[in-house]
Amino acid sequence: MSDIVAIASDHGAVERRLKVVSHLQQRGIECIDLGVADGVSADYPDQAELVACEVVAGRVSFGVVLCGTGIGISIAANKVDGIRCALVNDVFTATMAKEHNNANVLAFGGRVPLYDDLHAILDAFIDSKFTGGRHQRRIDKISNLEKNSC
């Protein structure tokens, strides 16, 4: 699959979403921008679902979701079977999200500071590779949790 990313935000992260889109496009990555437009109120679970469905269907390489803090939208995205969404604020967490957790969705907050440059965080995730091994065993356990209920 070519590099295609699905991205969406609620009204609390429009500006940061547009910065993500711009950077990805500069890297030659096609973006499916699922909104929202500036000034339009949106509920973060709805935006998370739009991106998660693109990822699970295999139409994109990965997804990016944003809300005011990144917390709510990451929780919502992780409710979709097959999604491993990581809320990241720095290069280290972005790298580990890919290398150890094989995250397929990144979450950012639009109203919270990042510890590293946004572009560096995105590049770290994109340029990292899943290391497999013992980490695959843990990913398998996460997938099993999606099938079980307490």
LINUR-V913987 format. One record per backbone hydrogen bond with DSSP energy under -1.0 kcal/mol. CO is the residue of the C=O (numbers start at 1). NH is the residue of the N-H. If there is no record, write none. Layout:
co->CO nh->NH
co->CO nh->NH
//
This chain:
co->3 nh->30
co->4 nh->61
co->5 nh->32
co->6 nh->64
co->7 nh->34
co->8 nh->66
co->10 nh->13
co->13 nh->17
co->14 nh->18
co->15 nh->19
co->16 nh->20
co->17 nh->21
co->18 nh->22
co->19 nh->23
co->20 nh->24
co->21 nh->25
co->22 nh->26
co->23 nh->27
co->24 nh->29
co->25 nh->28
co->30 nh->5
co->32 nh->7
co->35 nh->9
co->37 nh->40
co->43 nh->47
co->44 nh->48
co->45 nh->49
co->46 nh->50
co->47 nh->51
co->48 nh->52
co->49 nh->53
co->50 nh->54
co->51 nh->55
co->52 nh->56
co->53 nh->57
co->54 nh->59
co->55 nh->58
co->62 nh->6
co->63 nh->106
co->64 nh->8
co->65 nh->108
co->66 nh->10
co->67 nh->110
co->68 nh->111
co->70 nh->74
co->71 nh->75
co->72 nh->76
co->73 nh->77
co->74 nh->78
co->76 nh->79
co->77 nh->80
co->80 nh->83
co->84 nh->104
co->84 nh->105
co->86 nh->107
co->89 nh->115
co->89 nh->116
co->90 nh->94
co->91 nh->95
co->92 nh->96
co->93 nh->97
co->94 nh->98
co->95 nh->99
co->96 nh->100
co->96 nh->101
co->97 nh->103
co->98 nh->102
co->99 nh->131
co->104 nh->63
co->105 nh->86
co->106 nh->65
co->107 nh->88
co->108 nh->67
co->117 nh->121
co->118 nh->122
co->119 nh->123
co->120 nh->124
co->121 nh->125
co->122 nh->126
co->123 nh->127
co->132 nh->135
co->133 nh->136
co->133 nh->137
co->134 nh->138
co->135 nh->139
co->136 nh->140
co->137 nh->141
co->138 nh->142
co->139 nh->143
co->140 nh->144
co->141 nh->145
co->142 nh->146
co->144 nh->147
//
